[in-house]
């Protein structure tokens, strides 16, 4: 599966896994920052997928 084919649900699952990592008490500051950056990237991509779906739905309704 290429990056373009990864769906909304997969992005959310990935973000949840990252959140679990961030909640670990023994995580280092450096690892926390890396995980946070990755999590924000996943959520941004999920938001983009959601916005694209909203545009498609709006176009379908308009026809």
N, C-alpha and C positions, 0 to 999 in steps of 0.2 A: 504494500500500500504506500503510495507516494504521499508527500506532505499535503498536496492539494486534495487528496482523497480522504484525509482525516476529518471526521465529522464533528459536529457540535458536541455530541455526547462524549466523544473521545477526549475532546479538549477539556470538558468539565471534569471527567474522571482523572485526567492528568493533573489538573489544578487541585483536586481533592487530595491526591496522593502527595503533592508538594506541600499542601497545608499540613498533612499528617507529619511530614518530615520536619516542618518548621515548629511543630508542637513538641518535638522531642527535646527533653531537657538537656541532653548532652551534645546538641548540635553546636558547632563552632560559629562564631560571628561570620567568618568568611563563607562557610557553607550556607548560613542563613541568608546572606546577601545573594549568593548565587541562586539559591532556591527561590527566593523572592522574585528575582529578575525573571527566572524561567516561568514562575507562576503567573506573573503579570503578562508575559508574552502569550501564554496559553489563553488567559482570560481575554486579552485584546483580540486574539484570533477568533475566539468563540463569539465575541461581540460582533466582529465583522461578518461571520457566518450568519448570525441572527439578523443583522441589518440587511444582508443580501436576500435572505428568505423573506423579510418584510417587504422589500422592493418587489420581489417576484409576486407575492400575494397581492400587493397593490396593483400591479400591472394586470394580473388575472381578473381582479374585481372590475377593472376599468374596461375590460373587453365585453 
